[in-house]
């Protein structure tokens, strides 16, 4: 299974930083859980990391 990934520009890091009240990780967990319950497909964990080569508000 290929690993799912999300790279964030440094301006988006607060979205995943719990100390800055970032909610993205919890939202992703919730979506994964919802998909599993509704259609029976288990979405693999999503690897999230910063990428300083991206524009501050960009993601890939």
PDBQT receptor file of N, H, CA, C and O in Angstrom, charges set to zero:
ATOM      1  N   UNK A   1       0.855  -1.175   0.000  1.00  0.00    +0.000 N 
ATOM      2  CA  UNK A   1       0.000   0.000   0.000  1.00  0.00    +0.000 C 
ATOM      3  C   UNK A   1       0.899   1.235   0.000  1.00  0.00    +0.000 C 
ATOM      4  O   UNK A   1       1.813   1.349   0.817  1.00  0.00    +0.000 OA
ATOM      5  N   UNK A   2       0.632   2.152  -0.919  1.00  0.00    +0.000 N 
ATOM      6  H   UNK A   2      -0.110   2.059  -1.582  1.00  0.00    +0.000 HD
ATOM      7  CA  UNK A   2       1.370   3.408  -0.946  1.00  0.00    +0.000 C 
ATOM      8  C   UNK A   2       0.943   4.282   0.224  1.00  0.00    +0.000 C 
ATOM      9  O   UNK A   2      -0.224   4.300   0.617  1.00  0.00    +0.000 OA
ATOM     10  N   UNK A   3       1.891   4.990   0.760  1.00  0.00    +0.000 N 
ATOM     11  H   UNK A   3       2.839   4.976   0.441  1.00  0.00    +0.000 HD
ATOM     12  CA  UNK A   3       1.635   5.867   1.891  1.00  0.00    +0.000 C 
ATOM     13  C   UNK A   3       1.020   7.177   1.404  1.00  0.00    +0.000 C 
ATOM     14  O   UNK A   3       1.485   7.767   0.428  1.00  0.00    +0.000 OA
ATOM     15  N   UNK A   4      -0.016   7.619   2.085  1.00  0.00    +0.000 N 
ATOM     16  H   UNK A   4      -0.394   7.140   2.877  1.00  0.00    +0.000 HD
ATOM     17  CA  UNK A   4      -0.620   8.911   1.771  1.00  0.00    +0.000 C 
ATOM     18  C   UNK A   4       0.158   9.997   2.504  1.00  0.00    +0.000 C 
ATOM     19  O   UNK A   4       0.547   9.826   3.659  1.00  0.00    +0.000 OA
ATOM     20  N   UNK A   5       0.377  11.104   1.823  1.00  0.00    +0.000 N 
ATOM     21  H   UNK A   5       0.061  11.242   0.884  1.00  0.00    +0.000 HD
ATOM     22  CA  UNK A   5       1.146  12.169   2.444  1.00  0.00    +0.000 C 
ATOM     23  C   UNK A   5       0.584  13.538   2.135  1.00  0.00    +0.000 C 
ATOM     24  O   UNK A   5      -0.110  13.739   1.139  1.00  0.00    +0.000 OA
ATOM     25  N   UNK A   6       0.896  14.463   3.002  1.00  0.00    +0.000 N 
ATOM     26  H   UNK A   6       1.459  14.299   3.811  1.00  0.00    +0.000 HD
ATOM     27  CA  UNK A   6       0.505  15.853   2.839  1.00  0.00    +0.000 C 
ATOM     28  C   UNK A   6       1.686  16.696   3.283  1.00  0.00    +0.000 C 
ATOM     29  O   UNK A   6       2.167  16.567   4.409  1.00  0.00    +0.000 OA
ATOM     30  N   UNK A   7       2.151  17.562   2.387  1.00  0.00    +0.000 N 
ATOM     31  H   UNK A   7       1.760  17.666   1.473  1.00  0.00    +0.000 HD
ATOM     32  CA  UNK A   7       3.242  18.467   2.719  1.00  0.00    +0.000 C 
ATOM     33  C   UNK A   7       2.677  19.872   2.837  1.00  0.00    +0.000 C 
ATOM     34  O   UNK A   7       1.867  20.299   2.013  1.00  0.00    +0.000 OA
ATOM     35  N   UNK A   8       3.113  20.591   3.872  1.00  0.00    +0.000 N 
ATOM     36  H   UNK A   8       3.770  20.244   4.541  1.00  0.00    +0.000 HD
ATOM     37  CA  UNK A   8       2.588  21.921   4.153  1.00  0.00    +0.000 C 
ATOM     38  C   UNK A   8       3.690  22.967   4.086  1.00  0.00    +0.000 C 
ATOM     39  O   UNK A   8       4.806  22.734   4.550  1.00  0.00    +0.000 OA
ATOM     40  N   UNK A   9       3.374  24.116   3.508  1.00  0.00    +0.000 N 
ATOM     41  H   UNK A   9       2.467  24.305   3.131  1.00  0.00    +0.000 HD
ATOM     42  CA  UNK A   9       4.265  25.265   3.598  1.00  0.00    +0.000 C 
ATOM     43  C   UNK A   9       4.281  25.767   5.035  1.00  0.00    +0.000 C 
ATOM     44  O   UNK A   9       3.357  25.498   5.803  1.00  0.00    +0.000 OA
ATOM     45  N   UNK A  10       5.339  26.503   5.399  1.00  0.00    +0.000 N 
ATOM     46  H   UNK A  10       6.089  26.722   4.775  1.00  0.00    +0.000 HD
ATOM     47  CA  UNK A  10       5.488  26.887   6.809  1.00  0.00    +0.000 C 
ATOM     48  C   UNK A  10       4.335  27.745   7.337  1.00  0.00    +0.000 C 
ATOM     49  O   UNK A  10       4.108  27.784   8.546  1.00  0.00    +0.000 OA
ATOM     50  N   UNK A  11       3.618  28.418   6.472  1.00  0.00    +0.000 N 
ATOM     51  H   UNK A  11       3.802  28.387   5.489  1.00  0.00    +0.000 HD
ATOM     52  CA  UNK A  11       2.486  29.223   6.923  1.00  0.00    +0.000 C 
ATOM     53  C   UNK A  11       1.290  28.395   7.362  1.00  0.00    +0.000 C 
ATOM     54  O   UNK A  11       0.399  28.902   8.042  1.00  0.00    +0.000 OA
ATOM     55  N   UNK A  12       1.263  27.123   6.978  1.00  0.00    +0.000 N 
ATOM     56  H   UNK A  12       1.988  26.711   6.425  1.00  0.00    +0.000 HD
ATOM     57  CA  UNK A  12       0.144  26.243   7.338  1.00  0.00    +0.000 C 
ATOM     58  C   UNK A  12       0.446  25.356   8.543  1.00  0.00    +0.000 C 
ATOM     59  O   UNK A  12      -0.426  24.619   9.005  1.00  0.00    +0.000 OA
ATOM     60  N   UNK A  13       1.653  25.421   9.043  1.00  0.00    +0.000 N 
ATOM     61  H   UNK A  13       2.361  26.020   8.667  1.00  0.00    +0.000 HD
ATOM     62  CA  UNK A  13       2.037  24.573  10.172  1.00  0.00    +0.000 C 
ATOM     63  C   UNK A  13       1.129  24.767  11.390  1.00  0.00    +0.000 C 
ATOM     64  O   UNK A  13       0.837  23.788  12.076  1.00  0.00    +0.000 OA
ATOM     65  N   UNK A  14       0.671  25.988  11.685  1.00  0.00    +0.000 N 
ATOM     66  H   UNK A  14       0.908  26.784  11.128  1.00  0.00    +0.000 HD
ATOM     67  CA  UNK A  14      -0.241  26.135  12.834  1.00  0.00    +0.000 C 
ATOM     68  C   UNK A  14      -1.500  25.269  12.736  1.00  0.00    +0.000 C 
ATOM     69  O   UNK A  14      -2.113  24.967  13.760  1.00  0.00    +0.000 OA
ATOM     70  N   UNK A  15      -1.889  24.872  11.547  1.00  0.00    +0.000 N 
ATOM     71  H   UNK A  15      -1.391  25.118  10.715  1.00  0.00    +0.000 HD
ATOM     72  CA  UNK A  15      -3.075  24.014  11.396  1.00  0.00    +0.000 C 
ATOM     73  C   UNK A  15      -2.890  22.646  12.039  1.00  0.00    +0.000 C 
ATOM     74  O   UNK A  15      -3.869  22.005  12.421  1.00  0.00    +0.000 OA
ATOM     75  N   UNK A  16      -1.640  22.191  12.162  1.00  0.00    +0.000 N 
ATOM     76  H   UNK A  16      -0.845  22.712  11.852  1.00  0.00    +0.000 HD
ATOM     77  CA  UNK A  16      -1.386  20.866  12.728  1.00  0.00    +0.000 C 
ATOM     78  C   UNK A  16      -0.691  20.931  14.087  1.00  0.00    +0.000 C 
ATOM     79  O   UNK A  16      -0.394  19.895  14.683  1.00  0.00    +0.000 OA
ATOM     80  N   UNK A  17      -0.433  22.134  14.573  1.00  0.00    +0.000 N 
ATOM     81  H   UNK A  17      -0.673  22.975  14.089  1.00  0.00    +0.000 HD
ATOM     82  CA  UNK A  17       0.263  22.307  15.847  1.00  0.00    +0.000 C 
ATOM     83  C   UNK A  17      -0.759  22.425  16.978  1.00  0.00    +0.000 C 
ATOM     84  O   UNK A  17      -1.484  23.416  17.072  1.00  0.00    +0.000 OA
ATOM     85  N   UNK A  18      -0.807  21.409  17.827  1.00  0.00    +0.000 N 
ATOM     86  H   UNK A  18      -0.218  20.605  17.750  1.00  0.00    +0.000 HD
ATOM     87  CA  UNK A  18      -1.777  21.388  18.926  1.00  0.00    +0.000 C 
ATOM     88  C   UNK A  18      -1.573  22.563  19.881  1.00  0.00    +0.000 C 
ATOM     89  O   UNK A  18      -2.538  23.054  20.466  1.00  0.00    +0.000 OA
ATOM     90  N   UNK A  19      -0.333  23.020  20.045  1.00  0.00    +0.000 N 
ATOM     91  H   UNK A  19       0.451  22.621  19.570  1.00  0.00    +0.000 HD
ATOM     92  CA  UNK A  19      -0.062  24.149  20.937  1.00  0.00    +0.000 C 
ATOM     93  C   UNK A  19      -0.655  25.452  20.398  1.00  0.00    +0.000 C 
ATOM     94  O   UNK A  19      -0.846  26.410  21.148  1.00  0.00    +0.000 OA
ATOM     95  N   UNK A  20      -0.944  25.481  19.096  1.00  0.00    +0.000 N 
ATOM     96  H   UNK A  20      -0.789  24.703  18.487  1.00  0.00    +0.000 HD
ATOM     97  CA  UNK A  20      -1.551  26.664  18.485  1.00  0.00    +0.000 C 
ATOM     98  C   UNK A  20      -3.017  26.397  18.138  1.00  0.00    +0.000 C 
ATOM     99  O   UNK A  20      -3.598  27.060  17.279  1.00  0.00    +0.000 OA
ATOM    100  N   UNK A  21      -3.597  25.417  18.820  1.00  0.00    +0.000 N 
ATOM    101  H   UNK A  21      -3.125  24.878  19.518  1.00  0.00    +0.000 HD
ATOM    102  CA  UNK A  21      -4.995  25.021  18.614  1.00  0.00    +0.000 C 
ATOM    103  C   UNK A  21      -5.280  24.542  17.190  1.00  0.00    +0.000 C 
ATOM    104  O   UNK A  21      -6.385  24.717  16.676  1.00  0.00    +0.000 OA
ATOM    105  N   UNK A  22      -4.277  23.941  16.567  1.00  0.00    +0.000 N 
ATOM    106  H   UNK A  22      -3.380  23.799  16.985  1.00  0.00    +0.000 HD
ATOM    107  CA  UNK A  22      -4.473  23.382  15.230  1.00  0.00    +0.000 C 
ATOM    108  C   UNK A  22      -5.388  22.170  15.293  1.00  0.00    +0.000 C 
ATOM    109  O   UNK A  22      -5.200  21.292  16.135  1.00  0.00    +0.000 OA
ATOM    110  N   UNK A  23      -6.367  22.116  14.418  1.00  0.00    +0.000 N 
ATOM    111  H   UNK A  23      -6.520  22.829  13.734  1.00  0.00    +0.000 HD
ATOM    112  CA  UNK A  23      -7.369  21.046  14.439  1.00  0.00    +0.000 C 
ATOM    113  C   UNK A  23      -7.255  20.085  13.264  1.00  0.00    +0.000 C 
ATOM    114  O   UNK A  23      -8.031  19.133  13.178  1.00  0.00    +0.000 OA
ATOM    115  N   UNK A  24      -6.314  20.307  12.363  1.00  0.00    +0.000 N 
ATOM    116  H   UNK A  24      -5.683  21.080  12.432  1.00  0.00    +0.000 HD
ATOM    117  CA  UNK A  24      -6.273  19.508  11.142  1.00  0.00    +0.000 C 
ATOM    118  C   UNK A  24      -6.080  18.019  11.419  1.00  0.00    +0.000 C 
ATOM    119  O   UNK A  24      -6.730  17.192  10.778  1.00  0.00    +0.000 OA
ATOM    120  N   UNK A  25      -5.215  17.661  12.344  1.00  0.00    +0.000 N 
ATOM    121  H   UNK A  25      -4.686  18.332  12.864  1.00  0.00    +0.000 HD
ATOM    122  CA  UNK A  25      -4.979  16.242  12.630  1.00  0.00    +0.000 C 
ATOM    123  C   UNK A  25      -6.253  15.560  13.124  1.00  0.00    +0.000 C 
ATOM    124  O   UNK A  25      -6.577  14.453  12.691  1.00  0.00    +0.000 OA
ATOM    125  N   UNK A  26      -6.969  16.216  14.023  1.00  0.00    +0.000 N 
ATOM    126  H   UNK A  26      -6.706  17.115  14.374  1.00  0.00    +0.000 HD
ATOM    127  CA  UNK A  26      -8.217  15.639  14.532  1.00  0.00    +0.000 C 
ATOM    128  C   UNK A  26      -9.272  15.557  13.438  1.00  0.00    +0.000 C 
ATOM    129  O   UNK A  26     -10.039  14.596  13.389  1.00  0.00    +0.000 OA
ATOM    130  N   UNK A  27      -9.318  16.540  12.573  1.00  0.00    +0.000 N 
ATOM    131  H   UNK A  27      -8.694  17.321  12.612  1.00  0.00    +0.000 HD
ATOM    132  CA  UNK A  27     -10.287  16.510  11.473  1.00  0.00    +0.000 C 
ATOM    133  C   UNK A  27      -9.985  15.372  10.508  1.00  0.00    +0.000 C 
ATOM    134  O   UNK A  27     -10.897  14.702  10.022  1.00  0.00    +0.000 OA
ATOM    135  N   UNK A  28      -8.706  15.156  10.233  1.00  0.00    +0.000 N 
ATOM    136  H   UNK A  28      -7.966  15.701  10.628  1.00  0.00    +0.000 HD
ATOM    137  CA  UNK A  28      -8.332  14.051   9.346  1.00  0.00    +0.000 C 
ATOM    138  C   UNK A  28      -8.714  12.720   9.984  1.00  0.00    +0.000 C 
ATOM    139  O   UNK A  28      -9.252  11.840   9.311  1.00  0.00    +0.000 OA
ATOM    140  N   UNK A  29      -8.441  12.568  11.277  1.00  0.00    +0.000 N 
ATOM    141  H   UNK A  29      -8.004  13.282  11.823  1.00  0.00    +0.000 HD
ATOM    142  CA  UNK A  29      -8.833  11.337  11.980  1.00  0.00    +0.000 C 
ATOM    143  C   UNK A  29     -10.336  11.118  11.888  1.00  0.00    +0.000 C 
ATOM    144  O   UNK A  29     -10.798  10.001  11.655  1.00  0.00    +0.000 OA
ATOM    145  N   UNK A  30     -11.087  12.187  12.071  1.00  0.00    +0.000 N 
ATOM    146  H   UNK A  30     -10.712  13.094  12.259  1.00  0.00    +0.000 HD
ATOM    147  CA  UNK A  30     -12.544  12.102  12.017  1.00  0.00    +0.000 C 
ATOM    148  C   UNK A  30     -13.027  11.684  10.627  1.00  0.00    +0.000 C 
ATOM    149  O   UNK A  30     -13.927  10.853  10.503  1.00  0.00    +0.000 OA
ATOM    150  N   UNK A  31     -12.439  12.253   9.603  1.00  0.00    +0.000 N 
ATOM    151  H   UNK A  31     -11.709  12.929   9.704  1.00  0.00    +0.000 HD
ATOM    152  CA  UNK A  31     -12.821  11.895   8.230  1.00  0.00    +0.000 C 
ATOM    153  C   UNK A  31     -12.479  10.441   7.947  1.00  0.00    +0.000 C 
ATOM    154  O   UNK A  31     -13.278   9.727   7.340  1.00  0.00    +0.000 OA
ATOM    155  N   UNK A  32     -11.309   9.993   8.374  1.00  0.00    +0.000 N 
ATOM    156  H   UNK A  32     -10.660  10.573   8.867  1.00  0.00    +0.000 HD
ATOM    157  CA  UNK A  32     -10.919   8.589   8.168  1.00  0.00    +0.000 C 
ATOM    158  C   UNK A  32     -11.916   7.655   8.855  1.00  0.00    +0.000 C 
ATOM    159  O   UNK A  32     -12.324   6.640   8.290  1.00  0.00    +0.000 OA
ATOM    160  N   UNK A  33     -12.299   8.012  10.076  1.00  0.00    +0.000 N 
ATOM    161  H   UNK A  33     -11.968   8.836  10.535  1.00  0.00    +0.000 HD
ATOM    162  CA  UNK A  33     -13.255   7.202  10.837  1.00  0.00    +0.000 C 
ATOM    163  C   UNK A  33     -14.613   7.173  10.136  1.00  0.00    +0.000 C 
ATOM    164  O   UNK A  33     -15.240   6.119  10.030  1.00  0.00    +0.000 OA
ATOM    165  N   UNK A  34     -15.064   8.333   9.659  1.00  0.00    +0.000 N 
ATOM    166  H   UNK A  34     -14.555   9.190   9.746  1.00  0.00    +0.000 HD
ATOM    167  CA  UNK A  34     -16.357   8.447   8.977  1.00  0.00    +0.000 C 
ATOM    168  C   UNK A  34     -16.386   7.592   7.712  1.00  0.00    +0.000 C 
ATOM    169  O   UNK A  34     -17.368   6.897   7.454  1.00  0.00    +0.000 OA
ATOM    170  N   UNK A  35     -15.319   7.642   6.929  1.00  0.00    +0.000 N 
ATOM    171  H   UNK A  35     -14.520   8.207   7.138  1.00  0.00    +0.000 HD
ATOM    172  CA  UNK A  35     -15.246   6.841   5.700  1.00  0.00    +0.000 C 
ATOM    173  C   UNK A  35     -15.308   5.357   6.050  1.00  0.00    +0.000 C 
ATOM    174  O   UNK A  35     -16.000   4.586   5.385  1.00  0.00    +0.000 OA
ATOM    175  N   UNK A  36     -14.584   4.960   7.093  1.00  0.00    +0.000 N 
ATOM    176  H   UNK A  36     -14.022   5.586   7.633  1.00  0.00    +0.000 HD
ATOM    177  CA  UNK A  36     -14.590   3.551   7.494  1.00  0.00    +0.000 C 
ATOM    178  C   UNK A  36     -15.988   3.098   7.906  1.00  0.00    +0.000 C 
ATOM    179  O   UNK A  36     -16.418   2.002   7.548  1.00  0.00    +0.000 OA
ATOM    180  N   UNK A  37     -16.691   3.932   8.649  1.00  0.00    +0.000 N 
ATOM    181  H   UNK A  37     -16.342   4.823   8.940  1.00  0.00    +0.000 HD
ATOM    182  CA  UNK A  37     -18.032   3.569   9.107  1.00  0.00    +0.000 C 
ATOM    183  C   UNK A  37     -19.055   3.559   7.978  1.00  0.00    +0.000 C 
ATOM    184  O   UNK A  37     -19.914   2.679   7.918  1.00  0.00    +0.000 OA
ATOM    185  N   UNK A  38     -18.962   4.543   7.082  1.00  0.00    +0.000 N 
ATOM    186  H   UNK A  38     -18.265   5.258   7.131  1.00  0.00    +0.000 HD
ATOM    187  CA  UNK A  38     -19.986   4.680   6.048  1.00  0.00    +0.000 C 
ATOM    188  C   UNK A  38     -19.801   3.741   4.867  1.00  0.00    +0.000 C 
ATOM    189  O   UNK A  38     -20.777   3.196   4.351  1.00  0.00    +0.000 OA
ATOM    190  N   UNK A  39     -18.568   3.548   4.434  1.00  0.00    +0.000 N 
ATOM    191  H   UNK A  39     -17.775   3.991   4.853  1.00  0.00    +0.000 HD
ATOM    192  CA  UNK A  39     -18.384   2.709   3.242  1.00  0.00    +0.000 C 
ATOM    193  C   UNK A  39     -17.489   1.499   3.478  1.00  0.00    +0.000 C 
ATOM    194  O   UNK A  39     -17.256   0.705   2.567  1.00  0.00    +0.000 OA
ATOM    195  N   UNK A  40     -16.990   1.359   4.699  1.00  0.00    +0.000 N 
ATOM    196  H   UNK A  40     -17.179   2.004   5.440  1.00  0.00    +0.000 HD
ATOM    197  CA  UNK A  40     -16.214   0.176   5.032  1.00  0.00    +0.000 C 
ATOM    198  C   UNK A  40     -14.795   0.172   4.495  1.00  0.00    +0.000 C 
ATOM    199  O   UNK A  40     -14.133  -0.867   4.515  1.00  0.00    +0.000 OA
ATOM    200  N   UNK A  41     -14.317   1.302   4.018  1.00  0.00    +0.000 N 
ATOM    201  H   UNK A  41     -14.854   2.145   4.002  1.00  0.00    +0.000 HD
ATOM    202  CA  UNK A  41     -12.954   1.398   3.504  1.00  0.00    +0.000 C 
ATOM    203  C   UNK A  41     -12.087   2.063   4.558  1.00  0.00    +0.000 C 
ATOM    204  O   UNK A  41     -12.387   3.167   5.011  1.00  0.00    +0.000 OA
ATOM    205  N   UNK A  42     -11.021   1.395   4.943  1.00  0.00    +0.000 N 
ATOM    206  H   UNK A  42     -10.778   0.498   4.574  1.00  0.00    +0.000 HD
ATOM    207  CA  UNK A  42     -10.121   1.957   5.941  1.00  0.00    +0.000 C 
ATOM    208  C   UNK A  42      -9.049   2.769   5.225  1.00  0.00    +0.000 C 
ATOM    209  O   UNK A  42      -8.187   2.222   4.538  1.00  0.00    +0.000 OA
ATOM    210  N   UNK A  43      -9.122   4.074   5.400  1.00  0.00    +0.000 N 
ATOM    211  H   UNK A  43      -9.822   4.518   5.958  1.00  0.00    +0.000 HD
ATOM    212  CA  UNK A  43      -8.135   4.973   4.801  1.00  0.00    +0.000 C 
ATOM    213  C   UNK A  43      -6.852   4.861   5.624  1.00  0.00    +0.000 C 
ATOM    214  O   UNK A  43      -6.887   5.016   6.845  1.00  0.00    +0.000 OA
ATOM    215  N   UNK A  44      -5.732   4.594   4.974  1.00  0.00    +0.000 N 
ATOM    216  H   UNK A  44      -5.703   4.468   3.982  1.00  0.00    +0.000 HD
ATOM    217  CA  UNK A  44      -4.483   4.472   5.729  1.00  0.00    +0.000 C 
ATOM    218  C   UNK A  44      -4.107   5.802   6.387  1.00  0.00    +0.000 C 
ATOM    219  O   UNK A  44      -4.582   6.861   5.976  1.00  0.00    +0.000 OA
ATOM    220  N   UNK A  45      -3.259   5.739   7.399  1.00  0.00    +0.000 N 
ATOM    221  H   UNK A  45      -2.873   4.879   7.732  1.00  0.00    +0.000 HD
ATOM    222  CA  UNK A  45      -2.806   6.978   8.036  1.00  0.00    +0.000 C 
ATOM    223  C   UNK A  45      -2.166   7.913   7.008  1.00  0.00    +0.000 C 
ATOM    224  O   UNK A  45      -1.588   7.465   6.018  1.00  0.00    +0.000 OA
ATOM    225  N   UNK A  46      -2.277   9.192   7.257  1.00  0.00    +0.000 N 
ATOM    226  H   UNK A  46      -2.747   9.556   8.062  1.00  0.00    +0.000 HD
ATOM    227  CA  UNK A  46      -1.732  10.203   6.357  1.00  0.00    +0.000 C 
ATOM    228  C   UNK A  46      -0.520  10.840   7.025  1.00  0.00    +0.000 C 
ATOM    229  O   UNK A  46      -0.612  11.401   8.117  1.00  0.00    +0.000 OA
ATOM    230  N   UNK A  47       0.609  10.741   6.348  1.00  0.00    +0.000 N 
ATOM    231  H   UNK A  47       0.684  10.286   5.461  1.00  0.00    +0.000 HD
ATOM    232  CA  UNK A  47       1.858  11.310   6.856  1.00  0.00    +0.000 C 
ATOM    233  C   UNK A  47       1.893  12.798   6.511  1.00  0.00    +0.000 C 
ATOM    234  O   UNK A  47       1.807  13.173   5.342  1.00  0.00    +0.000 OA
ATOM    235  N   UNK A  48       2.020  13.635   7.527  1.00  0.00    +0.000 N 
ATOM    236  H   UNK A  48       2.091  13.331   8.477  1.00  0.00    +0.000 HD
ATOM    237  CA  UNK A  48       2.029  15.084   7.320  1.00  0.00    +0.000 C 
ATOM    238  C   UNK A  48       3.396  15.620   7.720  1.00  0.00    +0.000 C 
ATOM    239  O   UNK A  48       3.922  15.294   8.784  1.00  0.00    +0.000 OA
ATOM    240  N   UNK A  49       3.968  16.458   6.835  1.00  0.00    +0.000 N 
ATOM    241  H   UNK A  49       3.541  16.723   5.970  1.00  0.00    +0.000 HD
ATOM    242  CA  UNK A  49       5.256  17.068   7.160  1.00  0.00    +0.000 C 
ATOM    243  C   UNK A  49       5.337  18.453   6.547  1.00  0.00    +0.000 C 
ATOM    244  O   UNK A  49       4.617  18.783   5.604  1.00  0.00    +0.000 OA
ATOM    245  N   UNK A  50       6.235  19.254   7.107  1.00  0.00    +0.000 N 
ATOM    246  H   UNK A  50       6.820  18.985   7.873  1.00  0.00    +0.000 HD
ATOM    247  CA  UNK A  50       6.449  20.582   6.544  1.00  0.00    +0.000 C 
ATOM    248  C   UNK A  50       7.402  20.472   5.357  1.00  0.00    +0.000 C 
ATOM    249  O   UNK A  50       8.208  19.547   5.267  1.00  0.00    +0.000 OA
ATOM    250  N   UNK A  51       7.289  21.429   4.459  1.00  0.00    +0.000 N 
ATOM    251  H   UNK A  51       6.634  22.181   4.532  1.00  0.00    +0.000 HD
ATOM    252  CA  UNK A  51       8.164  21.487   3.292  1.00  0.00    +0.000 C 
ATOM    253  C   UNK A  51       8.486  22.957   3.064  1.00  0.00    +0.000 C 
ATOM    254  O   UNK A  51       7.657  23.716   2.563  1.00  0.00    +0.000 OA
ATOM    255  N   UNK A  52       9.694  23.347   3.434  1.00  0.00    +0.000 N 
ATOM    256  H   UNK A  52      10.368  22.730   3.841  1.00  0.00    +0.000 HD
ATOM    257  CA  UNK A  52      10.091  24.748   3.339  1.00  0.00    +0.000 C 
ATOM    258  C   UNK A  52      10.289  25.206   1.903  1.00  0.00    +0.000 C 
ATOM    259  O   UNK A  52      10.451  26.400   1.655  1.00  0.00    +0.000 OA
ATOM    260  N   UNK A  53      10.280  24.283   0.959  1.00  0.00    +0.000 N 
ATOM    261  H   UNK A  53      10.148  23.312   1.160  1.00  0.00    +0.000 HD
ATOM    262  CA  UNK A  53      10.401  24.654  -0.446  1.00  0.00    +0.000 C 
ATOM    263  C   UNK A  53       9.063  25.121  -1.024  1.00  0.00    +0.000 C 
ATOM    264  O   UNK A  53       9.026  25.747  -2.083  1.00  0.00    +0.000 OA
ATOM    265  N   UNK A  54       7.977  24.819  -0.333  1.00  0.00    +0.000 N 
ATOM    266  H   UNK A  54       8.006  24.311   0.527  1.00  0.00    +0.000 HD
ATOM    267  CA  UNK A  54       6.658  25.276  -0.774  1.00  0.00    +0.000 C 
ATOM    268  C   UNK A  54       6.441  26.727  -0.343  1.00  0.00    +0.000 C 
ATOM    269  O   UNK A  54       7.048  27.199   0.619  1.00  0.00    +0.000 OA
ATOM    270  N   UNK A  55       5.579  27.415  -1.060  1.00  0.00    +0.000 N 
ATOM    271  H   UNK A  55       5.087  27.032  -1.841  1.00  0.00    +0.000 HD
ATOM    272  CA  UNK A  55       5.180  28.758  -0.631  1.00  0.00    +0.000 C 
ATOM    273  C   UNK A  55       4.518  28.642   0.742  1.00  0.00    +0.000 C 
ATOM    274  O   UNK A  55       3.950  27.596   1.057  1.00  0.00    +0.000 OA
ATOM    275  N   UNK A  56       4.576  29.693   1.566  1.00  0.00    +0.000 N 
ATOM    276  H   UNK A  56       5.037  30.542   1.310  1.00  0.00    +0.000 HD
ATOM    277  CA  UNK A  56       4.057  29.607   2.937  1.00  0.00    +0.000 C 
ATOM    278  C   UNK A  56       2.636  29.061   3.062  1.00  0.00    +0.000 C 
ATOM    279  O   UNK A  56       2.358  28.306   3.992  1.00  0.00    +0.000 OA
ATOM    280  N   UNK A  57       1.743  29.416   2.165  1.00  0.00    +0.000 N 
ATOM    281  H   UNK A  57       1.968  30.030   1.409  1.00  0.00    +0.000 HD
ATOM    282  CA  UNK A  57       0.356  28.964   2.260  1.00  0.00    +0.000 C 
ATOM    283  C   UNK A  57       0.027  27.807   1.346  1.00  0.00    +0.000 C 
ATOM    284  O   UNK A  57      -1.144  27.491   1.137  1.00  0.00    +0.000 OA
ATOM    285  N   UNK A  58       1.060  27.165   0.793  1.00  0.00    +0.000 N 
ATOM    286  H   UNK A  58       2.011  27.421   0.963  1.00  0.00    +0.000 HD
ATOM    287  CA  UNK A  58       0.840  26.092  -0.180  1.00  0.00    +0.000 C 
ATOM    288  C   UNK A  58       0.888  24.722   0.489  1.00  0.00    +0.000 C 
ATOM    289  O   UNK A  58       1.405  24.562   1.594  1.00  0.00    +0.000 OA
ATOM    290  N   UNK A  59       0.337  23.755  -0.208  1.00  0.00    +0.000 N 
ATOM    291  H   UNK A  59      -0.083  23.885  -1.106  1.00  0.00    +0.000 HD
ATOM    292  CA  UNK A  59       0.401  22.363   0.240  1.00  0.00    +0.000 C 
ATOM    293  C   UNK A  59       0.465  21.470  -0.984  1.00  0.00    +0.000 C 
ATOM    294  O   UNK A  59       0.099  21.872  -2.089  1.00  0.00    +0.000 OA
ATOM    295  N   UNK A  60       0.931  20.266  -0.770  1.00  0.00    +0.000 N 
ATOM    296  H   UNK A  60       1.229  19.940   0.127  1.00  0.00    +0.000 HD
ATOM    297  CA  UNK A  60       0.947  19.290  -1.868  1.00  0.00    +0.000 C 
ATOM    298  C   UNK A  60       0.810  17.898  -1.299  1.00  0.00    +0.000 C 
ATOM    299  O   UNK A  60       0.800  16.923  -2.050  1.00  0.00    +0.000 OA
TER     300      UNK A  60
